[in-house]
């Protein structure tokens, strides 16, 4: 151990910010954790070329990354590019980051890939909402739910806080597993018109981005748009045999994850991923983006009462179908215990972040901030944020039981 610490120290002395020289390959990226000590989470250390700052979601910045354990590096120095990511969350002081390695990397036992996301979760003071939802989706046997790991991030020698390292949603054998051809699609219901995205508007005036194939040929865009429009026309006019168009069980499972969490974005807002392959039904998912769920958002969303997702988007039409509604009721009755178990696991999840939360809220002192949206509640401790999340989910289960 002593020799590793000495080697690390020597690496610190040798390492400088001139690594952008093609002949410069530092063995270590420096980390100063004297103010924010090790908190039983892996540390990801990133330095950008010439310490360039992330200013937008489009510019790819060359960078190097190294993973640290408690006392020493646990990976080589890896080459990648980074850029900002997220929608409204990117405007926050603690923003999310998109990673793209030069070579596919297996991080913390997750399948190797080039593309990963560092999600800031700053709007979620518990930092648990995305994490517990991805776990719930796996327990409910979703076809694919993003794997993730909590880390602490140092960017350009500045401590940035606790992040969730998540598999980037993409078509790949170990992620969204589709046959790669011009008749297989991963697309997203969104509210944004980003220049980099292929966009079409459906017959019900919903905006969709095509994530795969990318870039799609015009005939591919026309094929998907025509199929979506025909589905929406039949759905809204109640002249549809659902099993010919959707994977009903898949739609029901996705519905309950969004409805149970009362997710703002899940009500056919944004981050709604859908897949379709020619001659197969639509499938929903993977689930994504729950930092404005479980009682965060506005006065209506803070309440654990009321139906929400079933009154929005495609689901407002689906719920009128007797077959679909029967499946919805049946699913809750058969899987209710999994939702209860998830609620019970929230307190145990607290142990993952209890120590790291001290660092997080020292760096970002927002616990008592309830004046600027979406910081709608004030807390006197990190434990109080977790208790509030558990209490909300418990009340949500009770309300659903009473109103199913």
Residue pairs with C-beta under 8 A, 6 or more apart in sequence:
1 71
4 71
4 72
5 71
5 72
7 72
8 28
8 71
8 72
8 73
11 26
11 27
11 28
11 30
11 73
12 28
12 30
14 26
14 27
14 28
15 26
15 27
15 28
15 29
15 30
16 26
17 47
17 50
17 51
18 24
19 25
19 26
19 47
19 49
19 64
20 49
20 50
20 62
25 77
26 64
26 77
27 77
28 66
28 73
28 77
29 45
29 46
29 47
29 64
29 65
29 66
29 73
29 77
30 45
30 157
31 43
31 45
31 68
31 154
31 157
32 157
33 43
33 159
35 159
35 362
36 152
36 159
36 359
36 362
36 363
37 359
38 70
39 152
39 355
39 356
39 358
39 359
40 355
40 356
41 150
41 151
41 152
41 162
41 352
41 353
41 356
42 67
42 68
42 69
42 74
42 108
42 149
42 151
42 152
43 67
43 68
43 69
43 151
43 152
43 153
43 154
44 65
44 66
44 67
44 68
44 118
44 151
44 152
44 153
44 154
44 163
44 165
45 65
45 66
45 67
45 68
45 154
46 63
46 64
46 65
46 82
46 97
46 153
46 154
46 155
46 156
47 63
47 64
47 155
47 156
47 157
48 54
48 61
48 62
48 63
48 82
48 155
48 156
49 61
49 62
49 63
51 156
52 61
53 156
54 61
54 82
54 83
54 84
54 95
54 97
55 84
56 83
56 84
57 83
57 84
57 85
57 86
57 90
57 98
57 194
58 83
58 195
58 196
59 83
60 81
60 82
60 83
60 100
61 81
61 82
61 83
62 79
62 80
62 81
63 79
63 80
63 81
63 82
64 77
64 78
64 79
64 80
65 77
65 78
65 80
65 99
65 101
66 73
66 75
66 76
66 77
66 78
67 73
67 74
67 75
67 107
68 74
78 101
78 102
78 103
78 105
79 101
79 102
79 103
80 99
80 100
80 101
80 102
81 99
81 100
82 97
82 98
82 99
82 100
83 97
83 98
84 90
84 95
84 96
84 97
84 98
85 95
85 96
85 97
85 98
85 117
86 95
86 96
86 119
86 120
87 192
87 270
89 95
89 96
89 120
89 122
89 123
89 291
90 96
92 120
92 122
92 123
93 122
93 364
94 120
94 122
94 160
94 161
94 364
95 120
96 117
96 118
96 119
96 120
96 163
97 117
97 118
97 153
97 155
97 163
98 115
98 116
98 117
98 118
98 168
99 115
99 116
99 117
99 118
99 168
100 114
100 115
100 116
101 114
101 115
101 116
102 114
103 114
104 112
104 113
104 114
105 112
105 113
105 114
105 116
106 112
107 116
107 149
107 165
108 149
108 165
110 147
110 149
110 167
111 147
111 167
111 174
111 175
113 167
113 168
113 170
113 172
113 174
113 175
115 168
115 170
116 165
116 166
116 167
116 168
117 165
117 166
117 167
117 168
118 151
118 153
118 163
118 164
118 165
118 166
119 130
119 163
119 164
119 165
119 166
119 291
120 161
120 163
121 127
121 129
121 130
121 162
121 163
121 164
121 291
122 161
122 291
122 364
122 366
123 291
123 292
123 296
123 374
123 375
124 130
124 291
124 296
125 366
125 367
125 375
125 377
125 379
125 382
125 385
126 382
126 385
126 386
126 388
126 389
127 150
127 162
127 164
127 353
127 357
127 360
128 346
128 349
128 350
128 353
128 386
128 389
129 261
129 290
129 291
129 293
129 294
129 296
129 389
130 148
130 164
130 166
130 289
130 290
130 291
131 148
131 150
131 164
131 349
132 342
132 345
132 346
132 349
133 257
133 261
133 287
133 290
133 293
134 145
134 146
134 147
134 148
134 166
134 287
135 145
135 342
135 345
136 257
136 338
136 339
136 342
137 145
137 253
137 257
137 285
137 286
137 287
138 145
139 338
139 341
139 342
140 253
140 256
140 257
140 335
140 338
141 253
142 253
142 254
142 257
142 285
142 286
142 287
143 177
143 250
143 283
143 285
143 286
144 175
144 176
144 177
144 285
144 286
145 285
145 286
145 287
146 166
146 167
146 169
146 175
146 286
146 288
147 166
147 167
148 164
148 165
148 166
148 167
149 164
149 165
150 162
150 163
150 164
150 165
150 352
150 353
150 356
151 162
151 163
151 164
151 165
152 159
152 160
152 161
152 162
152 163
152 356
152 359
153 159
153 160
153 161
153 162
153 163
154 160
159 359
159 363
160 363
161 359
161 360
161 363
161 364
162 353
162 356
162 357
162 359
162 360
167 175
168 175
169 175
169 176
169 186
169 211
169 273
169 286
169 288
170 176
170 186
170 211
170 212
171 177
171 178
171 180
171 184
171 186
171 211
171 212
176 186
176 212
176 273
176 275
176 286
178 184
178 185
178 186
178 212
178 275
178 277
179 277
180 212
180 213
181 213
182 213
182 216
182 217
182 219
182 220
183 220
183 223
183 277
183 278
184 212
184 213
184 275
184 276
184 277
184 278
185 210
185 212
185 213
185 220
185 224
185 275
185 276
185 277
186 210
186 211
186 212
186 273
186 274
186 275
187 208
187 209
187 210
187 211
187 212
187 224
187 273
187 274
187 275
187 276
188 208
188 209
188 211
188 270
188 271
188 272
188 273
188 274
189 206
189 207
189 208
189 268
189 269
189 270
189 272
189 274
189 313
190 197
190 207
190 208
190 209
190 270
190 271
190 272
191 207
191 269
191 270
192 207
192 209
192 270
193 199
193 207
194 209
197 209
197 210
198 209
198 210
198 214
198 215
198 216
198 221
199 207
199 208
199 209
199 210
200 207
200 208
200 210
200 221
200 224
200 225
201 207
201 208
202 208
202 225
202 228
202 229
202 232
203 228
203 229
203 232
203 233
204 232
204 236
206 232
206 268
206 313
208 224
208 228
208 274
210 216
210 220
210 221
210 224
211 273
213 220
216 224
223 278
224 276
227 276
231 240
231 245
231 246
231 282
232 314
234 240
234 245
235 245
235 314
235 317
235 318
236 317
238 317
238 320
238 321
240 321
242 248
242 318
242 321
242 323
242 324
243 281
244 281
245 281
245 282
246 281
246 282
246 283
246 318
247 281
247 282
247 283
247 284
248 323
248 324
248 327
249 327
250 283
250 284
250 285
251 282
251 283
251 284
251 318
251 324
252 324
252 327
252 328
252 331
253 331
254 284
254 285
254 287
255 284
255 309
255 310
255 315
255 318
255 328
256 328
256 331
256 332
256 335
257 266
257 287
258 266
258 267
258 287
258 309
259 266
259 307
259 308
259 309
259 310
260 339
260 393
260 396
260 397
260 400
261 290
261 293
261 294
262 293
262 294
262 295
262 301
262 304
262 306
262 308
262 309
262 396
263 289
263 290
263 292
263 293
263 309
264 292
264 293
264 296
264 297
264 301
265 271
265 272
265 289
265 290
265 292
265 293
266 272
266 290
266 293
266 309
267 308
267 309
267 311
267 312
267 313
268 309
268 312
268 313
268 314
268 315
269 312
270 289
271 288
271 289
272 284
272 313
273 284
273 285
273 286
273 288
274 282
274 283
274 284
274 285
275 282
275 283
275 285
276 282
276 283
292 301
292 374
294 389
294 392
294 393
294 396
295 301
295 302
295 303
295 304
295 388
295 389
295 392
296 302
296 374
296 376
297 374
297 376
298 373
298 376
300 306
301 308
302 376
302 377
304 392
304 393
304 395
304 396
304 399
305 399
306 399
307 403
309 315
310 316
310 319
310 328
318 324
319 325
319 328
329 404
332 400
332 404
333 404
336 397
336 401
339 393
339 397
340 397
342 393
343 390
343 393
343 394
343 397
346 386
346 389
346 390
346 393
347 386
347 390
349 386
350 382
350 383
350 386
353 360
353 382
354 382
354 383
357 382
358 382
360 382
361 367
361 382
366 375
367 378
367 379
367 380
367 381
367 382
367 385
368 378
368 379
368 380
369 375
369 378
370 376
370 377
370 378
377 388
379 385
379 388
